[in-house]
Amino acid sequence: MLTPNIALQINNFVAQKPRTIQDIAQLISKNWRTAESYVNQIAQEQGTIATTTFRAGTKGGLKIVYWNLISKNQSTFQEVLFQRIIHARHKKDFSPFDIYQYVEDTQKQCFLEKQEHNLNVKQDLISTVASAQEQVLIFSGDVSWAQARQQEKPLLEAFKILCQKGIPIKIIANVDLNAQANVTRVLELNQKFGKELIEIRHHQQPLRAFIVDTLLARCKEKYFLKTALEEQFLFYSITDKDWINWLKKVFWHFFSTSVSAEKRLKDLETIKAM
């Protein structure tokens, strides 16, 4: 069983430099199969470490475990973007266009929509989210998308599909009184399916984005055209794996140091009771 102490040992060990599964097995005095299962569990639940295999598919293939959080080895402009994001609290404080501008033209797409909750075919978020095979990570604010619909179909239908497939969903959101009902609604899916696949943690940050596996990152921001009569939303789709992996590291930076939604909801109840 992976205990918090063992997870901490592995994290500290890998943070120093990349390790093999056998290195980790020796560290925790377990066989390599157990060590590998612990590594996979930490990677999925905490995001602090990840693996890559050299010479995959050959007899000499070697799986390496490496530190997966933001490091000082990132490019200068990525470091500037990272610092801007972690020091911002509201979506108006940072535009995802500042990320989008660095992505190769062939690996990005941008489009406008007039409505946020009435999702149309152009966005097609239900199919996008439901297509996940490994994991979905979500940067959110008040989790307003919990009430979103695509035509007559609720977005949460995609979450139900993922729960049925056993795909984990990790979310960072501003869990306050305004978001309480939405957060509760999403977490209720865990009870419905009898699995703790959806995890929400509290953190105020400026990004609004869905990351599906390492295939797609879809960011959103409000866009005000002086010639438009109504509020519009800009959506940025990124398929560049390097940038998606960078966004995932930003996500795990927030997630790994944030308070659980359950704890926040419990404390919010004491405020409502006053």
N, C-alpha and C positions, 0 to 999 in steps of 0.2 A: 504494500500500500504506500502510495506517495504521500508523505507527511510534509507539512510546511518546512520542517527543519531540513529534510532531504532536498526539497525544491530549492531552498536557500543555498545549500551546499553546491548543488549543480549550477545554479545561476552564478554564484561567486566564482566558481571554477572556470566556467566558460567565458565569463566577462574578462578574465585575464588574457586569454588567447583561445583560438579555435581548438576543439578537442575531438578525439575519436570516441565512438561509443564504448570501445574497450577501456579508454582512459577513465571515462565516467563510471563504468562498471567497477573498476579497481578502486575508485574514490569512495563509492558507497558500499563496497563489498557485496555486490550482487552480480548475477550472471548477465551477459550482454543483452539477452532478450528482455529482462526486467529493466535494465538501464535504458534500452531503446524505447520501451513503453512509457517510462517516466519522462524521457525527453519529448516524446510525442504529446504527452499529456500537458507538460509545461508549455510547449509551443502553442498548443491549441487554446489553453485556458489563460495563459499569462502573456504570451507573445514575446517574452523576453529573449528566447532563443529560437533558432531555426536550423534546418539541416540542408545540406547539399551533398550529392554523391559524385565523386570523381570516378571516371571510367565506368559509368553506370552500364549495367548489362553484361559486364565482363567478369571473369573469375577474380580479377584483381580490384574490383570495385571497392571504393572506400567512402563510407559515410562520415561526413564532418559536421560537428555541431558548432555553431558560431553565435556570437552575441547579436541580437536582432534589434536593439533599440538604437535611437539616433546617436551617432558618435561624431567625434571631431574629424573623422576621415571624409565627411561629406563635402561636396563642392562648396565654394564660397557663397554662391547665390542660394544654394539650398540651406546653408546655415543662416543666411539673412532671412529667408522665408520662414524657417523654423522659429527663429527668435521672434519674428513679428507675430506668428500664430500663437505661440505660448504666452505672449504678453498681452494678447487681445482677449476680450471676454464676450464681445457682442458681434453679431454677424456684420454689422456696418463697419466694424474695425478692420476687416480684411476681405479683399475680393479674390475669389478663386481664379479669376482671370490672371492674377499675378503668378499662378502656377501654370495655368494653361498656355501662357505665352512662351514657355520654355520647351513645350512638347513638340516633337516633330509633326509636321503638317499631316503626314499619312497616318498618324496614330491619335488623332483628336478630331472632335466634331462639336459644334456649338449650335444651339437652336433656342428660339424664343417660344414661350407659351403665355397665354393670357391668364390662365387660371392655375391655382395651386392645388385645390382639393378635388376638382373635377378633372382628373388626369385623362388626357386624351391619347389617341393612338400613337402620336409622335413620340411621346415620352415612354409609353408602354412599360411602366415600372414593374407591373405585376409579373409579366413574363421574364423581365430582366432579373428580378430578385429570385423568382421561383427556379431559375435555371442553375442556381448555385450548386456545386458538387462538393465543396469543401467547407466554406465559411462565408458569412456575410458580416461586415463591419459597418457600423453606422455612426456618423457624426450628426448629432441632432441638437435641437434647442428644446422646445416644449413638447416634442414628439407629436406634433399636430398631424403628421401623416398617418397616425393611428385611425383617424377618421376619414382618410382620403378614399376616393372611389375612382375607378376607371370605368366610365360609363355607369353601369349599375353594379359593378363588382368591387367589393371592398379590397383595399390594398392588403389587409390582414389575411386575405385568402392565400396570398403568396407565402406568408409566414406559416400558415397551417400546413402548406405543402412541404415546406422545409422541415417542420417539426415531424411530419410523417416520414420524411427521408432521413431524419436524425442529423440534420445539418445545424451546427451551432450558429447562433446569432449574438453578436456582442454590440452593445450600444452605449455611447456616452451621451448624456443629456443633462439639461438643467432641471433637476428633479426638485421643483418647488411647488407651491400651492396651485399655480397655474397649470402645471404639467401633471399634477397628481392623478387626475382621472385617466389621462392618456397612458401614463406609465402603468397604472394598475390594469388597464385594459389589455395591454401588451403582455404583461407578466402572467395574466390569467391563462394564457395559452400553455404555460408550463404545467399548470394543474390539469388542464383539459387533456393533455397528451401524456401526463405522468412522467415527464422528463424535464430536467433543468437545462434545456437547450438555449433559452433566451436569458441573457444576463445584461442588466442595465446598471451603469454606475454614474454617479453625479459628477459633472464637471462643466463649468461654463467656459466655452470656447467658441471661436467665430465660424467654424466650418459647418456646412450643411451638405452631407455627402453620403452616398451608399457605395461600398466597395464589395464587389462580387468576386470571390476567389482572387486570382491574380489576373483576371481577364478584363475587368472594367471598373473604373472609378467614375461615378457620376456626381458632380458637384452642382450646387444651385445657389443662386442669389437673386434678390429683387433687382429689377432694372426699370428705371424711370426714363422713358423717352418723352421729351418735351412735346412732341407731336402726338403722343398717344393720349387717349382719354381715360384709360384704365391702367391699373397696375399690371406689370408683366414680370415674367421670371425667365432668367437666363439659365440654361442648363449646359454644362460642360462635360462631355464624355471623353475620357482618356483611356486608351488601350495600351499605352506604353508600359511594359512590365517594370522598368526601372522606376518610373514615376509612381506607379501603383504601389510598388514595394516601399518607396519612400513615404507615401501617404499612410501606409499600414504601420510603419514605424512611428509616425507622428501619432497615430491612433493609440498604439500600445503605450507610448510615453504618457498619454493622459490616463488611459484605462488602468495601467498598473499602479497608479498612485491615487486612485479615486475611491470614494466611499460608495458602498453598494446602495442601490435604489431601495432595497428593503429597509435598510437602516434609516434612510432619509424619510421614507413613507411613515415609518413608525414614529419618528420624531415630529413629523408634520401633523400627525393625529393629535399630539399633545397641544399643538397650537390651536387646532380647530376646536379642541375641547374647552379652551379658555373662554 
